[in-house]
């Protein structure tokens, strides 16, 4: 199932992508109302875009563009639309994406190849812990990908640790697809019922939605806690609705592999110019083969580092490192630049913390402030002092910390009826 292009030389991959770029530019300039307007003043440059380096001649697309002109990105008549999905709206107004038959086939292919990258074969069964309703792309993608690959899938659905464990013993899946923080809840429930999860058939977990590695690819605190209590192999994957493409780890666990036949990748600085290899910047993508709503130089808002050296698995595709943070959520706090993920990493050390939110706002002198609201068991003043010392040591800053009831935290996390919890509440 792994495409040959993954193992071609970097030069061959680049030439392949440049041919696909020409096709993509021709398609969007002929069919997208938004890009016809956006590229009107750049028409004389379109024909000069022959290499990946030439992309800098063209303007970028932002999430605000998608929010304000959502319908203008559509390149096909509505009669060709088979499915509608929406973004989660984590950092702004949700956006609708339409998919044609061709797009659904592309989505299935992407996920099948991603699964295969993580070692899944037609002999495996995957247990899915995400929803397939509420216009959510991920659950649909996983189902279509497993079907394309010929693997079995158990649609256990979101939540309910008891159901997840019961399904493991009933269907004997080999892989679990889940948010890693939910794995800890499954482990805790199993312990409370005297169930040893190492006796289940699960040997590998594909982790979605949250990072499991540090920037040097070592396991972060969350992943380490899982590994201490469950002898499983963890695979990281990164994707978004806008990309309809996933970056998934191979068995080397050195970053998510790029899909050169589905997406073109740039990592840009504040001036929308490419950063040097190994430097962090904003992941920016151009889709390949999307029929209904293709994107050109779309800035994802995610800050990453790209690793270009060949992987020990034999692939020569570039790899995306763990997400450093979301650009919109970057915090300038007491002379230090940090992202909410760094705060989450500190809190992950404490098993007493059962739920939290990070609130960001501007103070009276227009500088960033942080309030961390915690809920958990046995939270005391001594515990608070310990957490404060950890923040000072790890981040060299000390946010405000408040103890709350779990119900209050949950109401904040799902205050808008979100389909996944909001850990960061940005009021700035």
C-alpha positions as CSV (number, residue, x, y, z in Angstrom):
1,X,0.0,0.0,0.0
2,X,3.0,2.3,0.5
3,X,3.5,4.4,-2.8
4,X,6.8,4.1,-4.6
5,X,7.2,7.9,-4.5
6,X,8.0,7.7,-0.8
7,X,11.2,5.9,-1.6
8,X,12.4,7.9,-4.6
9,X,15.3,10.3,-4.2
10,X,14.6,13.8,-2.9
11,X,15.2,15.2,-6.3
12,X,12.7,12.9,-7.9
13,X,10.1,13.7,-5.2
14,X,10.7,17.4,-5.8
15,X,10.2,17.1,-9.6
16,X,7.1,15.0,-9.0
17,X,5.6,17.7,-6.8
18,X,6.5,20.4,-9.2
19,X,4.5,18.7,-12.0
20,X,1.6,18.3,-9.5
21,X,1.8,22.0,-8.6
22,X,1.4,23.1,-12.2
23,X,-1.8,20.9,-12.4
24,X,-3.1,22.3,-9.1
25,X,-2.5,26.0,-10.2
26,X,-4.3,25.4,-13.5
27,X,-7.2,23.8,-11.8
28,X,-7.8,26.5,-9.1
29,X,-7.4,29.4,-11.5
30,X,-10.0,27.9,-13.8
31,X,-12.5,26.8,-11.1
32,X,-12.2,28.7,-7.8
33,X,-14.0,32.0,-7.5
34,X,-11.9,32.9,-4.5
35,X,-8.6,32.3,-6.2
36,X,-9.7,34.0,-9.5
37,X,-10.1,37.1,-7.4
38,X,-7.0,36.6,-5.2
39,X,-4.7,35.8,-8.1
40,X,-6.0,38.5,-10.5
41,X,-3.1,40.8,-9.7
42,X,-0.7,37.9,-10.0
43,X,-1.9,36.5,-13.3
44,X,1.4,37.4,-15.0
45,X,3.2,35.3,-12.4
46,X,1.2,32.1,-12.6
47,X,3.1,30.9,-15.7
48,X,6.4,31.5,-14.0
49,X,5.7,29.2,-11.1
50,X,7.6,26.1,-12.2
51,X,9.4,25.1,-9.0
52,X,8.5,24.7,-5.4
53,X,10.7,27.7,-4.7
54,X,8.6,29.8,-7.0
55,X,5.6,29.5,-4.6
56,X,6.8,32.5,-2.7
57,X,5.7,34.6,-5.7
58,X,2.0,33.9,-4.8
59,X,-0.1,35.1,-1.9
60,X,-0.9,32.9,1.0
61,X,-4.4,31.8,2.1
62,X,-5.4,32.3,5.8
63,X,-8.1,30.8,8.0
64,X,-9.7,34.2,8.0
65,X,-10.0,33.9,4.2
66,X,-11.8,30.6,4.7
67,X,-14.1,32.0,7.3
68,X,-15.1,35.1,5.4
69,X,-15.3,33.6,1.9
70,X,-16.1,30.0,2.7
71,X,-18.5,29.3,-0.3
72,X,-16.2,31.0,-2.8
73,X,-13.6,28.2,-2.5
74,X,-16.0,25.7,-4.0
75,X,-14.8,24.5,-7.4
76,X,-17.6,22.1,-8.4
77,X,-21.4,22.5,-8.6
78,X,-23.3,21.4,-5.4
79,X,-24.7,18.5,-7.3
80,X,-21.2,16.9,-7.1
81,X,-21.0,17.2,-3.4
82,X,-21.3,13.9,-1.5
83,X,-20.4,14.9,2.1
84,X,-19.9,18.1,4.2
85,X,-17.5,18.3,7.1
86,X,-16.7,21.2,9.4
87,X,-13.6,22.2,11.3
88,X,-13.7,22.2,15.1
89,X,-13.4,25.9,15.4
90,X,-10.7,25.6,18.1
91,X,-9.1,29.0,17.2
92,X,-12.0,30.7,15.5
93,X,-15.3,30.3,13.6
94,X,-15.8,26.8,12.2
95,X,-15.4,26.4,8.4
96,X,-17.4,24.0,6.2
97,X,-15.6,21.8,3.7
98,X,-17.4,20.0,0.9
99,X,-16.2,16.7,-0.5
100,X,-16.9,15.1,-3.9
101,X,-16.7,11.4,-4.8
102,X,-13.1,12.0,-5.8
103,X,-12.3,13.8,-2.6
104,X,-13.7,10.9,-0.5
105,X,-11.6,8.5,-2.5
106,X,-8.6,10.7,-1.9
107,X,-9.4,10.8,1.9
108,X,-9.7,7.0,2.0
109,X,-6.4,6.6,0.1
110,X,-4.6,9.0,2.5
111,X,-5.8,7.2,5.6
112,X,-5.0,3.8,4.2
113,X,-1.4,4.9,3.4
114,X,-1.2,6.5,6.8
115,X,-2.3,3.3,8.5
116,X,0.2,1.3,6.4
117,X,3.0,3.7,7.5
118,X,2.1,2.8,11.1
119,X,2.4,-0.9,10.2
120,X,-1.4,-1.7,9.8
121,X,-2.2,-4.5,7.3
122,X,-5.3,-6.1,6.1
123,X,-4.9,-8.7,8.9
124,X,-5.3,-6.1,11.6
125,X,-8.5,-4.8,13.3
126,X,-8.6,-1.2,14.6
127,X,-10.7,0.0,17.4
128,X,-11.9,3.6,16.8
129,X,-12.7,5.8,19.8
130,X,-13.8,9.0,17.9
131,X,-17.2,10.0,16.7
132,X,-18.4,9.7,13.1
133,X,-21.2,12.1,13.4
134,X,-21.5,15.9,13.8
135,X,-19.8,16.6,10.5
136,X,-16.5,15.3,11.9
137,X,-13.9,14.4,9.2
138,X,-11.5,12.3,11.3
139,X,-13.9,9.4,12.2
140,X,-15.1,9.2,8.6
141,X,-11.5,9.2,7.4
142,X,-10.4,6.4,9.7
143,X,-13.3,4.3,8.6
144,X,-12.7,4.9,4.9
145,X,-9.0,4.3,5.3
146,X,-9.4,0.9,7.1
147,X,-11.9,-0.2,4.5
148,X,-9.5,0.8,1.7
149,X,-6.7,-1.1,3.3
150,X,-8.9,-4.1,3.9
151,X,-8.4,-3.9,7.7
152,X,-11.3,-4.4,10.2
153,X,-12.6,-1.6,12.3
154,X,-14.6,-1.5,15.5
155,X,-16.5,1.8,15.8
156,X,-16.7,1.9,19.5
157,X,-17.3,5.6,19.6
158,X,-16.1,8.4,21.9
159,X,-15.7,8.0,25.6
160,X,-16.9,5.3,28.1
161,X,-13.8,3.5,29.2
162,X,-15.9,0.4,30.2
163,X,-17.2,0.0,26.7
164,X,-13.7,0.4,25.2
165,X,-12.3,-2.4,27.3
166,X,-15.3,-4.6,26.8
167,X,-14.9,-4.1,23.0
168,X,-11.2,-5.0,23.2
169,X,-12.1,-8.4,24.7
170,X,-15.0,-9.0,22.4
171,X,-13.4,-8.1,19.0
172,X,-9.7,-8.6,19.7
173,X,-8.5,-5.5,17.9
174,X,-4.7,-5.1,17.4
175,X,-4.7,-1.2,17.2
176,X,-6.4,1.5,19.2
177,X,-7.1,4.9,17.5
178,X,-7.6,7.5,20.2
179,X,-6.6,10.7,21.9
180,X,-3.7,9.8,24.2
181,X,-5.1,11.5,27.3
182,X,-8.2,9.2,27.0
183,X,-5.8,6.2,27.2
184,X,-5.0,7.2,30.7
185,X,-8.7,7.2,31.6
186,X,-9.0,3.7,30.1
187,X,-6.0,2.6,32.1
188,X,-7.5,4.1,35.3
189,X,-10.8,2.4,34.8
190,X,-9.1,-0.9,34.1
191,X,-7.1,-0.6,37.3
192,X,-10.3,0.1,39.3
193,X,-11.8,-3.1,37.9
194,X,-8.6,-5.2,38.4
195,X,-8.3,-5.5,34.6
196,X,-4.7,-5.8,33.2
197,X,-4.8,-4.1,29.8
198,X,-1.7,-6.1,28.9
199,X,-3.9,-9.1,28.6
200,X,-5.9,-7.4,25.8
201,X,-5.1,-7.9,22.1
202,X,-4.1,-4.2,21.7
203,X,-0.4,-4.0,20.9
204,X,-0.2,-0.6,19.2
205,X,-2.0,2.8,19.6
206,X,-2.3,5.5,16.9
207,X,-2.5,8.7,18.9
208,X,-4.5,11.6,17.5
209,X,-5.2,15.2,18.5
210,X,-2.4,15.5,21.1
211,X,1.4,15.3,20.9
212,X,3.1,12.3,22.4
213,X,6.7,13.4,21.7
214,X,9.1,16.1,22.6
215,X,11.0,18.0,19.9
216,X,13.9,15.4,20.1
217,X,11.3,12.7,19.5
218,X,11.6,11.2,23.0
219,X,8.3,10.4,24.6
220,X,6.7,13.3,26.5
221,X,5.2,13.0,30.0
222,X,1.8,11.9,28.7
223,X,3.2,9.2,26.5
224,X,5.6,8.1,29.2
225,X,2.7,7.6,31.7
226,X,0.9,5.4,29.1
227,X,4.0,3.3,28.5
228,X,4.7,2.8,32.2
229,X,1.3,1.2,32.6
230,X,0.6,-0.5,29.3
231,X,3.1,-2.3,27.1
232,X,2.0,-0.8,23.8
233,X,3.8,0.8,20.9
234,X,2.7,4.4,20.3
235,X,2.4,6.1,16.9
236,X,1.9,9.8,16.5
237,X,-0.2,11.3,13.7
238,X,-1.0,14.9,12.7
239,X,-3.7,16.0,10.4
240,X,-6.4,18.7,9.8
241,X,-9.7,19.0,8.0
242,X,-8.3,21.7,5.7
243,X,-5.5,19.4,4.5
244,X,-7.5,16.2,4.2
245,X,-4.0,14.6,4.6
246,X,-2.2,13.1,7.5
247,X,1.5,13.0,8.6
248,X,2.0,9.7,10.3
249,X,5.0,8.1,12.1
250,X,6.7,5.0,10.8
251,X,8.3,2.4,13.1
252,X,11.4,4.7,13.5
253,X,9.2,7.2,15.4
254,X,11.1,10.3,14.1
255,X,8.3,12.5,12.9
256,X,5.2,12.2,10.7
257,X,5.9,11.4,7.1
258,X,4.9,13.8,4.4
259,X,2.5,12.6,1.6
260,X,4.1,14.0,-1.5
261,X,1.4,12.8,-3.8
262,X,-1.3,14.6,-1.7
263,X,0.2,17.8,-0.4
264,X,2.9,20.4,-0.9
265,X,4.6,21.6,2.3
266,X,6.2,24.9,3.2
267,X,7.3,26.2,6.6
268,X,7.1,30.0,6.6
269,X,8.4,32.9,8.8
270,X,6.5,36.0,9.7
271,X,7.1,37.4,6.2
272,X,5.7,34.3,4.5
273,X,9.2,33.2,3.4
274,X,10.6,29.7,3.9
275,X,12.7,29.2,7.1
276,X,16.0,27.4,7.1
277,X,15.8,23.6,7.6
278,X,15.5,22.8,11.3
279,X,14.1,26.2,12.1
280,X,10.5,26.5,13.4
281,X,7.8,28.2,11.3
282,X,4.2,28.1,10.3
283,X,3.2,24.9,8.4
284,X,1.7,26.1,5.1
285,X,0.2,23.6,2.6
286,X,-1.0,23.4,-1.0
287,X,-3.3,20.5,-1.6
288,X,-2.9,18.1,-4.5
289,X,-5.8,16.2,-6.1
290,X,-8.6,17.9,-4.1
291,X,-11.6,18.5,-6.4
292,X,-14.2,20.4,-4.4
293,X,-12.2,22.9,-2.2
294,X,-8.5,22.9,-3.0
295,X,-6.2,25.3,-1.1
296,X,-3.1,27.2,-2.3
297,X,-0.4,28.2,0.3
298,X,-2.8,27.7,3.2
299,X,-1.3,28.8,6.5
300,X,-2.4,26.1,9.0
301,X,-1.6,28.2,12.1
302,X,0.6,25.3,13.5
303,X,4.2,26.0,14.3
304,X,6.5,23.1,13.4
305,X,10.0,22.0,12.4
306,X,10.6,19.9,9.3
307,X,13.2,17.2,9.1
308,X,14.6,16.5,5.7
309,X,17.2,13.9,6.2
310,X,16.4,10.3,5.0
311,X,14.5,8.1,7.5
312,X,15.9,4.8,8.6
313,X,12.7,3.2,7.2
314,X,14.0,3.9,3.7
315,X,11.6,6.8,2.9
316,X,13.0,10.0,1.6
317,X,10.0,12.1,2.3
318,X,10.4,15.0,4.7
319,X,8.9,14.6,8.2
320,X,7.0,17.0,10.4
321,X,8.1,17.1,14.0
322,X,5.8,17.4,17.0
323,X,3.6,20.5,16.8
324,X,5.2,23.3,18.9
325,X,2.0,25.2,19.2
326,X,-0.6,27.2,17.4
327,X,0.5,30.6,16.2
328,X,-2.6,32.3,17.4
329,X,-2.1,30.9,20.9
330,X,1.5,32.1,21.2
331,X,1.9,33.9,24.5
332,X,4.3,36.8,25.4
333,X,4.5,36.4,29.1
334,X,6.9,38.3,31.3
335,X,9.6,38.5,28.6
336,X,9.2,34.9,27.6
337,X,7.5,33.4,24.5
338,X,5.6,30.2,25.1
339,X,2.7,28.1,23.9
340,X,-0.1,26.5,25.8
341,X,1.4,23.1,25.0
342,X,4.4,23.9,27.2
343,X,2.0,24.6,30.1
344,X,0.1,21.3,29.4
345,X,3.4,19.4,29.5
346,X,4.1,20.7,33.0
347,X,0.6,19.8,34.2
348,X,0.9,16.3,32.8
349,X,3.4,15.4,35.5
350,X,0.6,15.5,38.1
351,X,-1.8,12.6,38.4
352,X,-3.9,14.5,40.9
353,X,-5.0,16.9,38.2
354,X,-8.1,15.5,36.5
355,X,-9.1,18.5,34.3
356,X,-7.8,22.0,33.5
357,X,-8.3,24.9,31.2
358,X,-5.8,27.6,30.3
359,X,-7.3,31.1,30.0
360,X,-5.5,33.9,28.2
361,X,-6.4,37.5,28.4
362,X,-4.9,41.0,28.2
363,X,-4.4,43.0,31.4
364,X,-4.8,46.7,32.0
365,X,-1.5,47.5,30.4
366,X,-2.3,45.4,27.3
367,X,0.2,42.5,28.0
368,X,-0.7,38.8,28.1
369,X,-1.9,37.2,31.3
370,X,-2.4,33.5,32.0
371,X,-4.8,31.8,34.4
372,X,-4.7,28.0,34.9
373,X,-7.9,26.6,36.3
374,X,-7.4,23.1,37.9
375,X,-9.7,20.4,39.2
376,X,-8.6,17.2,40.8
377,X,-8.1,15.1,43.9
378,X,-6.2,16.1,47.1
379,X,-5.3,19.5,45.8
380,X,-3.7,21.4,48.7
381,X,-1.5,24.4,49.3
382,X,1.5,22.2,49.4
383,X,0.6,20.7,46.1
384,X,0.1,24.3,44.7
385,X,3.6,25.3,45.8
386,X,5.0,22.2,44.2
387,X,3.3,23.0,40.9
388,X,4.5,26.6,41.1
389,X,8.1,25.5,41.6
390,X,7.8,23.2,38.6
391,X,6.6,26.0,36.4
392,X,9.5,28.2,37.5
393,X,12.0,25.5,36.8
394,X,10.6,24.3,33.5
395,X,9.3,27.6,31.9
396,X,10.9,30.3,34.1
397,X,7.6,32.0,34.5
398,X,4.7,31.5,37.0
399,X,1.1,31.8,35.7
400,X,-1.8,32.4,38.0
401,X,-3.3,29.1,39.3
402,X,-6.9,28.6,40.6
403,X,-8.5,25.4,42.1
404,X,-12.0,24.7,40.7
405,X,-14.6,22.0,40.8
406,X,-14.5,19.5,37.9
407,X,-18.0,20.6,36.8
408,X,-16.8,24.1,36.3
409,X,-13.9,23.0,34.2
410,X,-16.1,20.8,32.1
411,X,-18.6,23.6,31.5
412,X,-15.7,25.8,30.3
413,X,-14.3,23.1,28.1
414,X,-17.7,22.5,26.4
415,X,-19.3,25.9,26.8
416,X,-20.1,26.2,23.0
417,X,-21.3,22.6,22.6
418,X,-17.9,21.8,21.1
419,X,-17.3,18.2,19.9
420,X,-14.0,18.1,21.6
421,X,-12.9,19.9,24.8
422,X,-11.3,23.3,24.6
423,X,-8.2,23.3,26.8
424,X,-7.2,26.9,25.8
425,X,-9.7,29.7,26.2
426,X,-8.3,32.8,24.5
427,X,-10.0,36.0,25.5
428,X,-7.3,38.4,24.1
